[in-house]
Amino acid sequence: MMIEKLEKERRLLLINAALEEFSVKGYDKASTNSIAKEAGLSKALMFHYVKNKEALFLYLVDYCTERINKDYTQKMNNNEKDIFERLKQSYLLQIELRKTYPWIFEFNELAAVTKSEPINEKLREKTAQGNGCFEELFESIDETKFCQELSVERCKELIFWSNIGFTEQQLLKIKGTERGTIDYDGIIQEIDQYFTDLKTIFYKA
Protein backbone atom coordinates (compact mmCIF):
# COMPACT_ATOMS: atom_id res chain seq x y z
CA MET A 1 0.00 0.00 0.00
CA MET A 2 1.21 3.51 -0.82
CA ILE A 3 1.08 4.58 2.83
CA GLU A 4 4.13 2.40 3.46
CA LYS A 5 6.09 4.75 1.18
CA LEU A 6 5.58 7.67 3.55
CA GLU A 7 8.63 8.42 5.63
CA LYS A 8 8.42 6.72 9.03
CA GLU A 9 7.69 9.74 11.25
CA ARG A 10 5.02 11.15 8.92
CA ARG A 11 3.42 7.70 8.56
CA LEU A 12 3.26 7.35 12.35
CA LEU A 13 1.55 10.75 12.64
CA LEU A 14 -1.04 9.70 10.07
CA ILE A 15 -1.64 6.31 11.71
CA ASN A 16 -2.11 7.82 15.18
CA ALA A 17 -4.33 10.62 13.89
CA ALA A 18 -6.54 8.07 12.14
CA LEU A 19 -6.60 5.69 15.13
CA GLU A 20 -7.83 8.46 17.40
CA GLU A 21 -10.42 9.79 14.94
CA PHE A 22 -11.91 6.36 14.25
CA SER A 23 -11.80 5.34 17.93
CA VAL A 24 -13.56 8.49 19.15
CA LYS A 25 -16.09 8.99 16.36
CA GLY A 26 -16.51 5.57 14.77
CA TYR A 27 -16.01 4.85 11.09
CA ASP A 28 -19.01 6.66 9.60
CA LYS A 29 -18.56 9.91 11.53
CA ALA A 30 -14.79 10.01 11.28
CA SER A 31 -13.51 12.96 9.24
CA THR A 32 -10.66 12.58 6.78
CA ASN A 33 -10.23 16.37 7.00
CA SER A 34 -9.55 16.05 10.72
CA ILE A 35 -7.19 13.11 10.19
CA ALA A 36 -5.17 14.98 7.56
CA LYS A 37 -5.01 18.14 9.67
CA GLU A 38 -3.89 16.27 12.80
CA ALA A 39 -1.25 14.43 10.76
CA GLY A 40 0.04 17.69 9.27
CA LEU A 41 -0.88 16.67 5.72
CA SER A 42 -3.03 18.22 3.06
CA LYS A 43 -6.06 16.10 2.27
CA ALA A 44 -4.84 15.74 -1.33
CA LEU A 45 -1.46 14.47 -0.18
CA MET A 46 -3.06 12.06 2.30
CA PHE A 47 -5.23 10.59 -0.46
CA HIS A 48 -2.13 10.19 -2.59
CA TYR A 49 -0.97 7.62 -0.06
CA VAL A 50 -4.36 6.18 0.95
CA LYS A 51 -7.09 5.80 -1.65
CA ASN A 52 -9.98 6.81 0.63
CA LYS A 53 -11.32 6.54 4.19
CA GLU A 54 -12.37 2.93 3.72
CA ALA A 55 -8.91 1.90 2.50
CA LEU A 56 -7.30 3.70 5.45
CA PHE A 57 -9.56 1.95 7.96
CA LEU A 58 -8.97 -1.48 6.44
CA TYR A 59 -5.22 -0.84 6.46
CA LEU A 60 -5.38 0.08 10.15
CA VAL A 61 -7.30 -3.07 11.08
CA ASP A 62 -4.53 -5.25 9.65
CA TYR A 63 -1.78 -2.95 10.92
CA CYS A 64 -3.05 -2.95 14.52
CA THR A 65 -3.61 -6.70 14.49
CA GLU A 66 -0.02 -7.21 13.38
CA ARG A 67 1.42 -4.76 15.93
CA ILE A 68 -0.57 -6.21 18.85
CA ASN A 69 0.40 -9.73 17.84
CA LYS A 70 4.09 -8.88 17.50
CA ASP A 71 4.56 -6.40 20.36
CA TYR A 72 2.06 -7.74 22.88
CA THR A 73 0.76 -11.27 22.33
CA GLN A 74 4.05 -12.84 21.24
CA LYS A 75 5.99 -11.08 24.01
CA MET A 76 3.77 -12.35 26.81
CA ASN A 77 5.69 -14.89 28.87
CA ASN A 78 3.08 -17.53 29.65
CA ASN A 79 5.68 -19.52 31.55
CA GLU A 80 5.07 -17.04 34.36
CA LYS A 81 2.63 -18.86 36.65
CA ASP A 82 1.90 -16.09 39.17
CA ILE A 83 -1.32 -14.44 37.94
CA PHE A 84 -0.40 -11.03 39.31
CA GLU A 85 3.05 -11.09 37.72
CA ARG A 86 1.41 -12.16 34.46
CA LEU A 87 -1.11 -9.31 34.66
CA LYS A 88 1.64 -6.83 35.48
CA GLN A 89 3.55 -8.06 32.44
CA SER A 90 0.42 -7.48 30.35
CA TYR A 91 0.15 -3.90 31.61
CA LEU A 92 3.79 -3.11 30.92
CA LEU A 93 3.58 -4.43 27.36
CA GLN A 94 0.42 -2.41 26.78
CA ILE A 95 2.11 0.71 28.12
CA GLU A 96 5.01 0.26 25.70
CA LEU A 97 2.59 -0.08 22.79
CA ARG A 98 0.56 2.94 23.92
CA LYS A 99 3.70 5.07 24.05
CA THR A 100 3.89 4.72 20.26
CA TYR A 101 0.19 4.14 19.43
CA PRO A 102 -1.98 5.78 22.15
CA TRP A 103 -5.30 4.62 20.63
CA ILE A 104 -4.33 1.18 19.34
CA PHE A 105 -6.35 -0.86 21.84
CA GLU A 106 -9.45 1.32 21.58
CA PHE A 107 -9.33 0.99 17.81
CA ASN A 108 -8.85 -2.76 18.06
CA GLU A 109 -12.02 -3.03 20.15
CA LEU A 110 -14.22 -1.31 17.55
CA ALA A 111 -17.26 -3.42 16.72
CA ALA A 112 -20.13 -1.59 15.05
CA VAL A 113 -22.22 -1.76 11.89
CA THR A 114 -21.23 0.90 9.35
CA LYS A 115 -22.44 2.03 5.95
CA SER A 116 -19.52 0.20 4.33
CA GLU A 117 -19.93 -3.53 3.74
CA PRO A 118 -16.17 -4.20 3.44
CA ILE A 119 -15.73 -2.51 6.83
CA ASN A 120 -18.63 -4.49 8.30
CA GLU A 121 -17.08 -7.71 7.02
CA LYS A 122 -13.77 -6.83 8.67
CA LEU A 123 -15.51 -6.05 11.95
CA ARG A 124 -17.46 -9.32 11.77
CA GLU A 125 -14.20 -11.20 11.29
CA LYS A 126 -12.76 -9.53 14.39
CA THR A 127 -15.88 -10.32 16.43
CA ALA A 128 -15.88 -13.94 15.25
CA GLN A 129 -12.34 -14.34 16.55
CA GLY A 130 -13.72 -13.63 20.01
CA ASN A 131 -12.00 -12.27 23.06
CA GLY A 132 -9.82 -14.89 24.67
CA CYS A 133 -8.36 -12.44 27.16
CA PHE A 134 -9.66 -14.22 30.26
CA GLU A 135 -8.66 -17.69 29.07
CA GLU A 136 -5.19 -16.57 27.97
CA LEU A 137 -4.36 -14.67 31.14
CA PHE A 138 -5.63 -17.28 33.58
CA GLU A 139 -4.47 -20.41 31.77
CA SER A 140 -2.07 -22.66 33.72
CA ILE A 141 -1.53 -20.29 36.64
CA ASP A 142 -0.25 -21.43 40.04
CA GLU A 143 -3.47 -21.95 42.00
CA THR A 144 -1.68 -23.13 45.14
CA LYS A 145 -0.93 -19.54 46.13
CA PHE A 146 -4.58 -18.67 46.77
CA CYS A 147 -6.05 -18.74 50.28
CA GLN A 148 -7.48 -22.22 50.90
CA GLU A 149 -10.85 -20.92 52.13
CA LEU A 150 -11.46 -19.05 48.86
CA SER A 151 -12.90 -20.45 45.64
CA VAL A 152 -10.11 -20.24 43.05
CA GLU A 153 -12.57 -19.81 40.19
CA ARG A 154 -14.35 -17.00 42.03
CA CYS A 155 -11.00 -15.40 42.76
CA LYS A 156 -10.14 -15.48 39.06
CA GLU A 157 -13.41 -13.77 38.17
CA LEU A 158 -12.97 -11.09 40.83
CA ILE A 159 -9.38 -10.42 39.78
CA PHE A 160 -10.43 -10.25 36.12
CA TRP A 161 -13.21 -7.73 36.71
CA SER A 162 -11.07 -5.73 39.12
CA ASN A 163 -8.42 -5.63 36.44
CA ILE A 164 -10.91 -4.23 33.91
CA GLY A 165 -11.95 -1.50 36.33
CA PHE A 166 -8.35 -0.59 37.11
CA THR A 167 -7.53 -0.46 33.41
CA GLU A 168 -10.45 1.89 32.72
CA GLN A 169 -9.31 4.12 35.58
CA GLN A 170 -5.81 4.37 34.11
CA LEU A 171 -7.17 5.05 30.63
CA LEU A 172 -9.23 7.96 31.94
CA LYS A 173 -6.04 9.50 33.28
CA ILE A 174 -4.25 9.06 29.97
CA LYS A 175 -7.01 10.24 27.64
CA GLY A 176 -6.84 13.94 26.93
CA THR A 177 -3.22 14.11 28.12
CA GLU A 178 -0.51 15.09 25.67
CA ARG A 179 1.45 11.98 24.79
CA GLY A 180 4.80 13.47 25.85
CA THR A 181 3.50 14.51 29.27
CA ILE A 182 2.00 11.18 30.42
CA ASP A 183 3.61 10.05 33.68
CA TYR A 184 4.25 6.41 32.79
CA ASP A 185 6.56 5.93 35.79
CA GLY A 186 3.74 7.07 38.07
CA ILE A 187 1.35 4.65 36.36
CA ILE A 188 3.80 1.78 36.83
CA GLN A 189 4.12 2.63 40.53
CA GLU A 190 0.32 2.49 40.83
CA ILE A 191 0.31 -0.88 39.07
CA ASP A 192 2.90 -2.24 41.51
CA GLN A 193 0.87 -1.07 44.51
CA TYR A 194 -2.36 -2.39 42.97
CA PHE A 195 -0.99 -5.90 42.62
CA THR A 196 0.67 -5.80 46.04
CA ASP A 197 -2.74 -5.02 47.55
CA LEU A 198 -4.45 -7.78 45.57
CA LYS A 199 -1.90 -10.33 46.71
CA THR A 200 -2.67 -9.55 50.36
CA ILE A 201 -6.37 -10.20 49.64
CA PHE A 202 -6.21 -13.38 47.58
CA TYR A 203 -2.91 -15.08 48.46
CA LYS A 204 -1.86 -17.02 51.50
CA ALA A 205 0.05 -15.02 54.10
N, C-alpha and C positions, 0 to 999 in steps of 0.2 A: 504494500500500500504506500502511496506517495508520502503519507505522514512520516514514515520512517526515514525519509530523505531530509526532513527538517533537522537542523543542528540540535544536539542533545538538549541544551538548556531551553531553547525555544519550544521544542517538542514537549518537554516536561511542563512548561507553563500552560501549553494548550491542553494537555491531558488533565492537569489539575483543575483548570478553569472549567472544563467540560464535566469532570466528575462532580464538582460542587454544584454546577447548574442543574445537571440531571438529578442529583440526589435531593436537592432542595425543592425543585419544581416539578419533577417527573418528566418523562419524555415529551409529552404533547405540549406542555407549557414552557419547556426550556427554550431559551432564546439564543440563536446562533450569534446575534448581534452582541449579546452580553458575554458570550464565550469568547468571541474574537477580541472584544474590548479588554476583558480581563487578562487575556493572553498577550496583549500588546500587538495584535495583528489587525490588519484591515480584513474586512469580511471577504473581499475578493481574494486576498492572499491565502486566507484560511481555506477557502473552497478550492484553491489550487492544489492544496495538499489533501483535503478530504472532500469527496464529491458532494455530500450534503449531510444534513443532520442525522439521517438514518444510518448512513455509512459510518459516521463518527461514533454513534452509539454502539453499533455492532462491533466496531473495532475495539471499543473500550471494554465490552463484555469479555471478549477473548483476551485482551491485554490484562485485565484485572484477574481473570481466572489463572492466567499463566504466572503473574507476579505472586499471587497468594499461594499458589502451589509451590513455587520455587523458593520464596522468601519466608513462608510461614509453615505450610503443611510439611514440606520435606525437611525442614529444620527442626521440627518438634522431635525431641528425644523421648520416645515412648518406652525406652528402657528405664526411665525414671518412674519408680513405683509409688512415690509419695504424692498423693493427689494435690496437695498444696504447692509442692515444688513444681509439679507439672502445670498447674494453673498459673503460677508465677511466670514460668517459662513462656506460656502462651501470651501473657500480658506483655512481656518484654519484647517478644517477636512482633507483636502487633504495634507496639510503640515505635520500633525501628521502621516498620512499613509506613506508619502514619507520618513519620518525620519527612518522608519523601512524597507520600500520597495521602494527604490528610483526610480525604473523603472516600478512600478505596473500599472500606468495609460497608459504608452506607450505600454506596453504589452497588456493591455486590449483593446487597439484600433487596434491591428493587424487585418488586413482583406486582405488576399492575397491567391491566388491559389498556392498550393504546390504540390509536387510529392506524397504526402501521402493522400489517400482518407479519412481515419479517421480524419486527421487534417482538410481537406477541409470541411468535414461535420460539425465539431465543429465550424469552422469559419463561415459557412453558418448559423448555429443556432444563433451565436452571431449577425450576420448582420440582420437576420430576426427579432430579438428582437428590432431592431431600436435604435435610440438615442433620448430619450425623455428629454434630458437635458434642452432644451428651455422651453418645456411645464411644466416640474417639477419646474424649478426655478421661472417662471413667473406666476404660477397658484395662483389665489386668493390673489394677492398683493394689497396693498392700493394705488389705482390710484388717489386718491384725492390730493396726495402730489405733483403731477406733475404740472408744469406751465400750466395755462388754455389755452394759445395760442398754445401749442404744441400738436401734435397728440400722444396720449398715445401709440398706437400700433407702431408708428415710433420710439418713445422713447425706447420702449422695444427692438426693432431690433438694434438700435444704441448701446444701453447698452450691448446687447448680443455680438455683433461683437467687440466692444471695449474690452469687457471682454476676448474674445478669444485672441486678440492681446496682451493684458497685460499678460495673462497667458503664451503665447509663449515667451514673453520677459523675464519673470521670469525663465522659464525653461532653456533658453539659459545661464542664469547666473549660474544655478545649475549644468547643464551638464558639465562634465569634472572636477568638483570640488570634492575633497575628502569629503566623507559623513560627517566626524567629523569636517570639517572646514567650512561648509555652515553656513552663518550668517542668521539664521532663524529670529532672532529678527529684523534685518535690513529689511528683506523681509516683515515682519508684519508691520513695520513702513511705508514702501512704500505702502502697501495695504491700510492702514488707510488714508494716504494722497490721494491716488488714488480715494477712495470713497468720501472723503471730497470734492475733486474737482468736481466729477461727480454730487454730490448733488447740488452744486452751479449752475451747468449748467441746470439740468433737474427739480429741485424742486422749489417750490414757495419760495420767500424770507421770 
